[in-house]
Amino acid sequence: MPWQLLAAEIGFTIKVVPVEANGALDMGAYRELLSERTKLVAVNHVSNALGTINPVQEMAALAHQHGALILIDGAQAAPHQVVDVQAINADFYAFSGHKVYGPTGVGVLYGKQALLEAMPPWQGGGEMIKTVSFDAGTTFAAIPHKFEAGTPAIAEVIALGRALEWVESVGVNAIGAWEGQLLDYATQAVGGIDGLRILGTAPHKAGVLSFVVEGAHSQDIGLLIDQLGIAIRTGHHCAQPLLAHFGVDATCRASFAAYNTLEEVDSFIEALHRVIGMVR
Ligand SMILES: Cc1ncc(COP(=O)(O)O)c(C=O)c1O
């Protein structure tokens, strides 16, 4: 959607990489879509709706072969796996504070130095200037200050730093591995539920179990399971075109985090059985 807003402003064509039945990106189609006219590839590192881990390193190499830049949305990757922006060769990489156990309203944008230096400021305000003159115009501070107009979200940034320290102290790989175990356990357990369909079955997946149940609307499942003390997310997960592609308008999504336990997965499965029994 941000690209649609920008396209309306400056005019460019958005091309969409299709997904395969298991939720993996169709890499053959991606190759075909790239051309010397491609300016920017924007892709999720990990899909929040399906859990698919996209092959961003390969996608970056292919984008660069065509002279395009790549911007990776890592909101769902940074909390679950080590991200090496240099190994990926990402031009830009972004993630949100509230997905790494930090506060809302703050996040991280990595950009290659030369690209950031070449870009104009996007907002004016305090701290982003070097000199201001009505006659000679304004010169801007060096990066990152050029992009940080006005008083920053000081408390949020400090809290985000603490959250990242905590994630590092536990070990992001250990977190990802544990979430993988919870996902495998839950995936196996829901396999026995009649009429339940998992959306997102790609071989490389993060700890997200997205599903629909025949004869039961996802919103009803979400509402009732909440009454049993289980918090899942329902809806389109900010991914309406993707859900439409799978022929649904909402899914239920159980997401696993560092602090979840196998016993909690058992409670979730038990509650899910009860809820399905109520709505069918
Ligand atoms: C993959 C992904 N990108 C972006 C966002 C939005 O992040 P923010 O609300 O910090 O802009 C989310 C979830 O909120 C997400 O899951």
Ligand as a Chemical Component Dictionary entry (heavy atoms), coordinates in Angstrom:
data_LIG
# 
_chem_comp.id                   LIG 
_chem_comp.type                 NON-POLYMER 
_chem_comp.pdbx_formal_charge   0 
_chem_comp.three_letter_code    LIG 
# 
loop_
_chem_comp_atom.comp_id 
_chem_comp_atom.atom_id 
_chem_comp_atom.alt_atom_id 
_chem_comp_atom.type_symbol 
_chem_comp_atom.charge 
_chem_comp_atom.model_Cartn_x 
_chem_comp_atom.model_Cartn_y 
_chem_comp_atom.model_Cartn_z 
_chem_comp_atom.pdbx_ordinal 
LIG C1 C1 C 0 5.722 -8.024 7.975  1  
LIG C2 C2 C 0 5.197 -6.781 8.646  2  
LIG N1 N1 N 0 5.540 -5.586 8.158  3  
LIG C3 C3 C 0 5.115 -4.451 8.721  4  
LIG C4 C4 C 0 4.297 -4.464 9.813  5  
LIG C5 C5 C 0 3.834 -3.143 10.357 6  
LIG O1 O1 O 0 4.774 -2.591 11.186 7  
LIG P1 P1 P 0 4.550 -1.132 11.805 8  
LIG O2 O2 O 0 3.176 -1.129 12.394 9  
LIG O3 O3 O 0 5.627 -0.998 12.810 10 
LIG O4 O4 O 0 4.681 -0.184 10.662 11 
LIG C6 C6 C 0 3.893 -5.686 10.362 12 
LIG C7 C7 C 0 2.997 -5.795 11.517 13 
LIG O5 O5 O 0 2.479 -4.918 12.124 14 
LIG C8 C8 C 0 4.361 -6.871 9.753  15 
LIG O6 O6 O 0 4.012 -8.063 10.245 16 
# 
loop_
_chem_comp_bond.comp_id 
_chem_comp_bond.atom_id_1 
_chem_comp_bond.atom_id_2 
_chem_comp_bond.value_order 
_chem_comp_bond.pdbx_ordinal 
LIG C1 C2 SING 1  
LIG C2 N1 SING 2  
LIG C2 C8 DOUB 3  
LIG N1 C3 DOUB 4  
LIG C3 C4 SING 5  
LIG C4 C5 SING 6  
LIG C4 C6 DOUB 7  
LIG C5 O1 SING 8  
LIG O1 P1 SING 9  
LIG P1 O2 DOUB 10 
LIG P1 O3 SING 11 
LIG P1 O4 SING 12 
LIG C6 C7 SING 13 
LIG C6 C8 SING 14 
LIG C7 O5 DOUB 15 
LIG C8 O6 SING 16 
# 
